[in-house]
Amino acid sequence: MSFSNFINPKPPDSDFKHVPAPELLGRSDLRALGIRVSNPTLLIWEREGRFPKRLMLTPAKVAWLRHEVIAWIEAKAAARG
């Protein structure tokens, strides 16, 4: 093993599995999906469990997990009967 490998050892590839990063949606993405409600309405829905909860990325930036929002839309469609 060289000295550089000792300082920055490279773990065997078998120790790490590729896990895809979740896709995030911003407010403009929600609007593009037809969810055109105000932020206060979204906050109420989230608090009441009627919409997926947002992720606080920074104090000024939020996002939603795409798979949760899509599941919410599909549940709304299925509830139509």
CYANA upper distance limits for C-alpha pairs under 8 A (distance plus 0.5 A):
  1 MET  CA      5 ASN  CA      6.71
  1 MET  CA      6 PHE  CA      7.40
  2 SER  CA      6 PHE  CA      7.02
  3 PHE  CA      7 ILE  CA      6.99
  4 SER  CA      8 ASN  CA      6.59
  4 SER  CA      9 PRO  CA      8.17
  5 ASN  CA      9 PRO  CA      5.14
  5 ASN  CA     10 LYS  CA      7.32
 11 PRO  CA     15 ASP  CA      7.36
 12 PRO  CA     16 PHE  CA      8.24
 13 ASP  CA     17 LYS  CA      8.40
 22 PRO  CA     65 LEU  CA      7.25
 22 PRO  CA     66 ARG  CA      8.02
 23 GLU  CA     65 LEU  CA      6.62
 23 GLU  CA     66 ARG  CA      6.05
 23 GLU  CA     67 HIS  CA      8.16
 24 LEU  CA     63 ALA  CA      6.33
 24 LEU  CA     64 TRP  CA      6.02
 24 LEU  CA     65 LEU  CA      5.39
 24 LEU  CA     66 ARG  CA      5.97
 25 LEU  CA     29 ASP  CA      5.90
 25 LEU  CA     30 LEU  CA      7.19
 25 LEU  CA     63 ALA  CA      5.78
 25 LEU  CA     64 TRP  CA      5.59
 25 LEU  CA     65 LEU  CA      6.76
 25 LEU  CA     66 ARG  CA      6.29
 26 GLY  CA     30 LEU  CA      6.92
 26 GLY  CA     62 VAL  CA      7.32
 26 GLY  CA     63 ALA  CA      5.37
 26 GLY  CA     64 TRP  CA      7.12
 27 ARG  CA     31 ARG  CA      6.84
 27 ARG  CA     63 ALA  CA      7.90
 28 SER  CA     32 ALA  CA      6.68
 29 ASP  CA     33 LEU  CA      6.83
 30 LEU  CA     34 GLY  CA      7.02
 30 LEU  CA     35 ILE  CA      5.69
 30 LEU  CA     36 ARG  CA      7.65
 31 ARG  CA     35 ILE  CA      5.37
 31 ARG  CA     36 ARG  CA      5.54
 37 VAL  CA     41 THR  CA      6.77
 37 VAL  CA     42 LEU  CA      7.32
 38 SER  CA     42 LEU  CA      6.89
 39 ASN  CA     43 LEU  CA      6.64
 40 PRO  CA     44 ILE  CA      6.78
 41 THR  CA     45 TRP  CA      6.66
 42 LEU  CA     46 GLU  CA      6.50
 42 LEU  CA     51 PHE  CA      7.72
 43 LEU  CA     47 ARG  CA      6.60
 44 ILE  CA     48 GLU  CA      6.62
 45 TRP  CA     49 GLY  CA      6.53
 45 TRP  CA     50 ARG  CA      5.19
 45 TRP  CA     51 PHE  CA      5.80
 46 GLU  CA     50 ARG  CA      6.24
 46 GLU  CA     51 PHE  CA      5.35
 46 GLU  CA     52 PRO  CA      6.47
 46 GLU  CA     53 LYS  CA      5.74
 46 GLU  CA     54 ARG  CA      8.29
 47 ARG  CA     53 LYS  CA      8.31
 49 GLY  CA     53 LYS  CA      8.35
 51 PHE  CA     69 VAL  CA      8.20
 51 PHE  CA     72 TRP  CA      7.45
 52 PRO  CA     64 TRP  CA      7.70
 52 PRO  CA     68 GLU  CA      6.69
 52 PRO  CA     69 VAL  CA      6.89
 52 PRO  CA     72 TRP  CA      7.93
 53 LYS  CA     64 TRP  CA      7.41
 54 ARG  CA     62 VAL  CA      6.74
 54 ARG  CA     63 ALA  CA      6.04
 54 ARG  CA     64 TRP  CA      5.34
 54 ARG  CA     65 LEU  CA      8.17
 55 LEU  CA     62 VAL  CA      5.98
 55 LEU  CA     63 ALA  CA      5.75
 55 LEU  CA     64 TRP  CA      6.41
 55 LEU  CA     65 LEU  CA      8.36
 56 MET  CA     60 ALA  CA      8.44
 56 MET  CA     61 LYS  CA      6.80
 56 MET  CA     62 VAL  CA      5.21
 56 MET  CA     63 ALA  CA      7.33
 57 LEU  CA     61 LYS  CA      5.93
 57 LEU  CA     62 VAL  CA      5.90
 57 LEU  CA     63 ALA  CA      7.53
 58 THR  CA     62 VAL  CA      7.46
 64 TRP  CA     68 GLU  CA      8.08
 64 TRP  CA     69 VAL  CA      7.62
 65 LEU  CA     69 VAL  CA      7.00
 66 ARG  CA     70 ILE  CA      6.58
 67 HIS  CA     71 ALA  CA      6.56
 68 GLU  CA     72 TRP  CA      6.67
 69 VAL  CA     73 ILE  CA      6.78
 70 ILE  CA     74 GLU  CA      6.66
 71 ALA  CA     75 ALA  CA      6.56
 72 TRP  CA     76 LYS  CA      6.77
 73 ILE  CA     77 ALA  CA      6.78
 74 GLU  CA     78 ALA  CA      6.60
 75 ALA  CA     79 ALA  CA      6.60
 76 LYS  CA     80 ARG  CA      7.31
